[in-house]
């Protein structure tokens, strides 16, 4: 594994980019844009379960974070398939994202 490293959640090895579906690693087809250093989205894994994990980091911005969550779920074709990981760094006097979201949409 010393030839492997992670880039944007994708395993890159001497063989090219790979993606992990939670069980196995799969090769990802590269595009010309990928070879030029331009970041392109990694295609979804085949035979996935349809869930999407969204990781949000929020620094002292609970109200904006809450509106981001609202937009995320309102615009999702299948909101039940969205899973959110939320990291907040706040002052005790700040508005907290989850509290604001639940207050407005709870």
WOMODA-V537815 format. One record per backbone hydrogen bond with DSSP energy under -0.5 kcal/mol. CO is the residue of the C=O (numbers start at 0). NH is the residue of the N-H. If there is no record, write none. Layout:
CO|NH + CO|NH
This chain:
0|3 + 4|11 + 6|9 + 9|6 + 10|17 + 11|4 + 12|15 + 15|12 + 16|27 + 17|10 + 18|25 + 23|20 + 25|18 + 30|34 + 31|35 + 32|35 + 32|37 + 33|36 + 44|47 + 51|53 + 51|82 + 52|54 + 53|55 + 53|84 + 55|86 + 57|59 + 57|88 + 60|64 + 61|65 + 62|66 + 63|67 + 64|68 + 65|69 + 66|70 + 67|71 + 68|72 + 69|73 + 70|74 + 71|75 + 75|78 + 77|80 + 78|81 + 80|51 + 82|53 + 83|85 + 84|55 + 86|57 + 88|59 + 90|93 + 94|61 + 95|99 + 96|100 + 97|101 + 98|102 + 99|103 + 100|104 + 101|105
